[in-house]
Amino acid sequence: MDRRSFLKTTAVGAAAVALAGGPASVLTGCTPKKPKVALNLSFQTGIAVGESYAEKFDYMESLGIVGYEPGGQELVRRYDEIAKALEGRNLKVSAICAGFRGFILAEDPAVKAEFDSSMREIIDAAGQIGSTGVIMVPAFNHQKPCMPHTIETRNYLCAQLHELGEYALSKGTAVILEPLNRGEAFYMRLVADAAAICRDSESEGVKCMGDFWHMKEETSDYGALMSAGKQYLRHVHIASRARRVTPGEDGEVDNYVEGFRAMKELEFPYYMSFECGCAGDRKEANAAAVELLRQQWEQA
Ligand code: MG
């Protein structure tokens, strides 16, 4: 008996034939189709090979990179040049990497004022160029004198971020809080902590991000990104996980599948930028990394 006549003469076979030829709704009813979520890769300026913006952007497009993350000062200083070089490309500015002077938790009013003015100048440019937001850290460990790590300081931070978030929103962009590892910024280390500060800032213009390098402190990549959720997760940074070089250069530890699973479940519509050094040849490492990340994205 061949397979076809076997199917016809058994109950299981009859059901299988009915299902195979049945309406699509029968099949999708049993196995809900996962939405297809794109992996939007982005490069910071130093990651892209090339001298001019045109060379860098040509190179990025050849790898299928769709986002560009300039530094804040760079964006302000070279705005026209960047905007012109981006014209007609399948490449948009993703987030803006800091670049402001001073810091928001500075005890010295002059340093705080410097933060306020320079950050707003970057926000203006970010909004104008259609960026998803400007990345900031409330205070690095080395920035002193800094307001003490107390509940009053947290309340002050939320109030200040509320104002800044509303300003960013009025310019069509956002501020994006970046949690760092404890060696760099003890104040805000976990994605969930950044997300809670977003919530308590009570502004739609205050968002947060995850950086796979700093996320070594998290107990779970999946849990960390899910804790920010659709409401707060606005950007992601990626690097290798042992030396902060190009993803893949640290071998097996460069596994991002659990984090990618969270991003897919969140239908994350923003960008993931390379923020990393390089142990070998930048061109080869980037090409291999893009391939690796696309494979892991499929796997997630
Ligand atoms: Mg980062």
Boltz pocket constraint, residues with backbone or C-beta under 6 A from the ligand:
constraints:
  - pocket:
      binder: B
      contacts: [[A, 178], [A, 211], [A, 237], [A, 275]]
      max_distance: 6.0
